[in-house]
Amino acid sequence: MDAGTVTLTGFAREHSIGLTRFAYVLTGDRQLAQDLVQDCLLALYRRFGETLPLGAPLAYARKTITNGYVSRLRRLSSAELITDIVPDRPLPPADSTDQDAVWRVLATLPQRQRAVLVLRYYVDLSDAEIAQTMGCREGTVRSLAARAFAALREHPALATDAEEHQP
Amino acid sequence: MNQEQLEAEVRRSLARHAATIDAGPGWPPEEEVLAPHRAGRGVVWWPIAAAVVAVLAVIGVVLTIRHVASDRHRPATPVTVTRTACTTVLPQQWQRAIDAGTLPSQMILGGAPDGAILVRRGVGTTQQTVLIAPDGSTRMVDERPELGRGIVEFSLIDRKWIVLPISSAAINSQSVAELDVIDRATLHLAERIPLGAGNHVDGWALFSDHLYWTESGRVVDHDIPTRQTRTVVAGRAHGLLGSPTGVAWTDAQNVTHPLAGSRPDQVPGRPGTHRGLVSDETTYAWLSGSDIAWYSAATKQTVIVSGVAGRNAGVTLQGVAGPYILVSLDTDPYVGRIVDSRTGAVVLVDLVHLVHSGNGVFAADSLRTAILHVDRLPGLHC
């Protein structure tokens, strides 16, 4: 896409569902996913208006959603940044009845670890691209991924699941 | 299950759940949603500017005449100084301090007014919560398995207490299951406060021996020394705002209601409210139009620094530590700016998201996580 030729309305029409899917696997929460995507579109509108002068608006949107998710608890903790906006509704729990062990373990991971797995295995980004999206170093991405996999391997639910899937 | 199989499982799980979403939010939203986000389009500013200039000119003439006519001795009054920002290269001493203060693979959880910083680090399959004193010495506050017993979330510290919100590991790391109150002097657990099952706790604040949290819309006030708990707002709160000088809650219309101390948008001893106010207890910074204002409670001096960012750059004040202000811009998400209010000098740093500032310390992260003792560094000059 050429910079300056994308309208926000067109972008939203084309990518709203895809971004919401991305936000859902990132958060495990359908309502929060909708909110993050809506916030992202509003942020794009606030900054650029109706025409997006961006070379890669989808990457920009993913970055905004990822940062919104990762920084969410920090904003809510209200320890220092007193001007941030607090959420307007409580979070429902993740899909706790879900039978997918991997999905259940993902819900227990710290946000940044989960974000790395989603960006690597759902969006198929390289570690360098993930680092750019999350605003960290490649080494941090690899470290977060390693810790996430360690958690996955050690979690009892997945261990059971793994045994069930053994040939 | 080997690594390859595990990766395939993760990929399958994510794809399967993503496919259950078949709609996204509509765009454009209703006009009333969109209107607050429209950036000043269609406003004709020159008549307003002309009127302001005319009023200021009249005031200036009147004040000048009164000053000339007065023969009384007047005591010196606090002065507001205006400085223009100038960007300079990050001094090597600053870069070395950032490098030395970098905490690899650690996460800053909070900080105390005296500059002590609480961090979480992973050691093998264990997560440790460690308090780093201003002199660099460390003390273990909490240790638990990486999984299975919850995760320590962004925490609260003052001079007497440390409060660790422990997220529920079983359901979702964003729901807090208990608040552990720790005596900071002894690091002994003073009290473990279990939170109602099924209730959602999404804000917590510590002020003057009281711990506040929001739980499914109600605001709870817990007196730590007496262990008395009472509901101070029932079912109407949408958020909790904590600052070094007070605690307040916000309602559905985002109106702020003070609970204790001063309002989070007020500087003690100064009139009016202050947009984007940040404080380290002794100094304050806020947004004044497109400028940044800095104020010292000790000297009562106010400094206005103009030109740190363009008019529409989207400035967020992350924190203030003594004369320094950490600023982030929407247009530059991975680079922070430290402003020296004494000179207007600005340097770019790879620290953006402040977790804590106090007693000459910035504890922040972005491309790196670091504790920076700005009070031990030479001032910035252009």
Contacts between the chains, C-beta under 8 A, distances in Angstrom:
chain1	res1	chain2	res2	distance
A	8	B	27	7.1
A	8	B	28	8.0
A	9	B	27	6.2
A	9	B	28	6.5
A	12	B	24	7.8
A	12	B	27	3.4
A	12	B	28	7.9
A	13	B	27	7.3
A	15	B	24	7.9
A	16	B	23	7.9
A	16	B	24	3.1
A	16	B	25	6.3
A	16	B	26	7.6
A	16	B	27	6.5
A	17	B	21	6.6
A	17	B	22	6.9
A	17	B	23	6.3
A	17	B	24	4.6
A	18	B	24	7.7
A	19	B	24	6.3
A	20	B	21	5.2
A	20	B	23	7.2
A	20	B	24	3.8
A	20	B	25	7.1
A	21	B	18	3.9
A	21	B	19	7.5
A	21	B	21	4.5
A	22	B	18	7.2
A	24	B	17	6.8
A	24	B	18	6.4
A	24	B	20	7.8
A	24	B	21	5.1
A	25	B	14	4.6
A	25	B	17	5.7
A	25	B	18	5.1
A	28	B	172	6.5
A	29	B	172	7.7
A	30	B	21	7.1
A	33	B	21	7.2
A	34	B	24	7.1
A	34	B	25	5.2
A	37	B	24	5.7
A	37	B	25	5.4
A	38	B	25	4.3
A	38	B	29	7.2
A	41	B	25	7.0
A	41	B	27	5.4
A	42	B	29	7.8
A	42	B	33	7.6
A	42	B	34	7.8
A	42	B	37	5.2
A	45	B	28	8.0
A	45	B	34	7.0
A	45	B	37	5.6
A	45	B	38	7.9
A	46	B	37	4.3
A	46	B	38	7.9
A	46	B	39	6.3
A	47	B	314	6.9
A	47	B	330	6.4
A	49	B	39	7.7
A	49	B	41	8.0
A	63	B	333	7.5
A	67	B	333	7.2
A	71	B	353	6.7
A	72	B	174	7.2
A	73	B	153	5.7
A	73	B	154	5.9
A	73	B	174	6.2
A	74	B	154	5.5
A	74	B	353	7.2
A	74	B	355	7.1
A	76	B	154	7.9
A	76	B	202	4.9
A	76	B	203	5.4
A	76	B	239	7.9
A	77	B	110	7.5
A	77	B	153	6.9
A	77	B	154	3.5
A	77	B	155	7.6
A	77	B	156	7.7
A	77	B	165	7.4
A	77	B	203	7.3
A	77	B	204	6.5
A	78	B	203	5.2
A	78	B	204	6.9
A	78	B	205	5.3
A	78	B	239	7.5
A	78	B	240	5.3
A	78	B	241	5.6
A	78	B	242	4.3
A	79	B	110	5.1
A	79	B	154	6.1
A	79	B	155	7.3
A	79	B	156	5.5
A	79	B	205	7.3
A	79	B	206	7.9
A	79	B	242	6.0
A	79	B	355	7.7
A	79	B	356	7.1
A	80	B	110	7.6
A	80	B	111	7.5
A	80	B	242	7.9
A	80	B	243	7.7
A	80	B	278	7.6
A	80	B	319	6.6
A	80	B	354	6.7
A	80	B	355	6.6
A	80	B	356	5.4
A	80	B	357	7.0
A	81	B	278	7.4
A	81	B	318	7.2
A	81	B	319	7.8
A	81	B	354	7.0
A	82	B	241	5.1
A	82	B	242	6.7
A	82	B	243	4.3
A	82	B	264	4.2
A	82	B	265	7.7
A	82	B	277	6.6
A	82	B	278	7.1
A	83	B	264	7.7
A	83	B	265	7.7
A	83	B	275	7.6
A	83	B	276	4.8
A	83	B	277	6.6
A	83	B	278	7.4
A	83	B	316	7.7
A	83	B	317	7.6
A	85	B	239	7.7
A	85	B	254	7.7
A	86	B	202	7.4
A	86	B	203	6.2
A	86	B	238	6.1
A	86	B	239	2.6
A	86	B	240	7.0
A	86	B	241	7.6
A	86	B	250	6.3
A	87	B	202	6.4
A	87	B	238	7.6
A	87	B	239	7.2
A	88	B	238	5.5
A	88	B	252	7.0
A	90	B	200	3.5
A	90	B	202	6.4
A	90	B	216	6.1
A	90	B	217	7.5
A	91	B	172	7.4
A	91	B	174	5.8
A	91	B	175	6.8
A	91	B	200	5.9
A	91	B	202	7.1
A	93	B	171	4.8
A	93	B	172	5.5
A	93	B	175	6.5
A	94	B	171	6.1
A	94	B	172	4.3
A	95	B	17	8.0
A	96	B	171	5.4
A	96	B	172	8.0
A	100	B	13	5.3
A	100	B	16	7.1
A	100	B	17	7.4
A	102	B	9	5.1
A	102	B	10	5.7
A	102	B	12	7.8
A	102	B	13	4.0
A	103	B	13	5.0
A	103	B	17	5.9
A	106	B	10	7.8
A	106	B	13	7.3
A	107	B	171	6.9
A	107	B	172	5.1
A	107	B	173	7.1
A	108	B	147	6.3
A	108	B	169	5.1
A	108	B	170	7.3
A	108	B	172	7.6
A	108	B	173	5.9
A	109	B	173	6.7
A	110	B	151	6.1
A	110	B	173	6.1
A	111	B	173	7.0
A	111	B	174	7.8
A	117	B	10	5.8
A	117	B	14	7.7
A	118	B	14	6.3
A	121	B	7	6.5
A	121	B	10	4.8
A	121	B	11	4.5
A	121	B	14	5.8
A	122	B	11	7.4
A	122	B	14	4.2
A	122	B	15	6.9
A	122	B	18	6.5
A	135	B	333	6.4
A	135	B	334	4.8
A	135	B	352	7.4
A	135	B	366	5.3
A	135	B	367	6.2
A	136	B	366	7.6
A	136	B	367	6.1
A	136	B	368	8.0
A	137	B	367	6.3
A	137	B	368	7.3
A	140	B	105	7.5
A	143	B	105	5.6
A	147	B	122	6.0
A	147	B	146	7.5
A	149	B	3	7.1
A	149	B	6	6.4
A	150	B	125	6.9
A	150	B	146	7.5
A	151	B	146	6.2
A	151	B	147	5.3
A	152	B	6	6.1
A	152	B	10	7.4
A	153	B	1	7.7
A	153	B	6	7.0
A	154	B	125	6.5
A	154	B	146	7.8
A	154	B	147	6.5
A	155	B	147	6.0
A	162	B	1	4.2
A	165	B	1	6.9
A	165	B	5	7.9
A	165	B	9	7.9
A	166	B	1	7.6
